[in-house]
Every structure is written in C-alpha cells, then in structure tokens.
Amino acid sequence: MSSMFIITLVVPLAVALFVTEWVLTSRPQRLTGDGRRADR
C-alpha cells in the first residue's frame, strides 16, 4: 500500500518537473527567435 502511494505521488511530480523544465527551456528560444525576427 505504502509503495503504491509513493509511486503515485512521485511519478506525477517527476512528470510535472520535466514538463515545466521543457516549457521554460523552450519559451526563451521561441521568444528570442520571434523578437530577433520582429526587430530585424
């Protein structure tokens, strides 16, 4: 019971961290690309 509870608690957290990290890393690249193109 405890192991299942830990798994169900840790897995979503790991996925959320991975998604947030990917979004944060993908956002600046898109913003800079759009900004550079818009400026030039």
C-alpha positions as CSV (number, residue, x, y, z in Angstrom):
1,M,0.0,0.0,0.0
2,S,2.7,2.5,1.0
3,S,4.9,1.7,-2.0
4,M,1.9,2.2,-4.4
5,F,1.1,5.5,-2.7
6,I,4.7,6.7,-3.0
7,I,4.8,5.7,-6.7
8,T,1.5,7.5,-7.5
9,L,2.9,10.6,-5.7
10,V,6.4,10.6,-7.1
11,V,5.6,9.8,-10.8
12,P,3.3,12.8,-11.4
13,L,5.8,15.1,-9.6
14,A,8.6,13.9,-11.9
15,V,6.4,14.4,-15.0
16,A,5.4,17.9,-13.8
17,L,9.0,18.9,-13.2
18,F,10.1,17.5,-16.6
19,V,7.2,19.3,-18.4
20,T,7.9,22.6,-16.6
21,E,11.6,22.4,-17.3
22,W,10.9,21.7,-21.0
23,V,8.5,24.6,-21.2
24,L,10.9,27.0,-19.5
25,T,13.7,26.0,-21.9
26,S,11.5,26.1,-25.0
27,R,9.9,29.5,-24.2
28,P,13.1,31.7,-24.3
29,Q,14.2,30.2,-27.6
30,R,10.8,31.0,-29.2
31,L,10.7,34.5,-27.7
32,T,14.2,35.4,-28.8
33,G,13.6,34.0,-32.3
34,D,10.4,36.0,-32.7
35,G,12.0,39.1,-31.1
36,R,15.0,39.0,-33.3
37,R,12.9,38.5,-36.5
38,A,10.5,41.3,-35.4
39,D,13.3,43.7,-34.6
40,R,15.1,43.0,-37.9
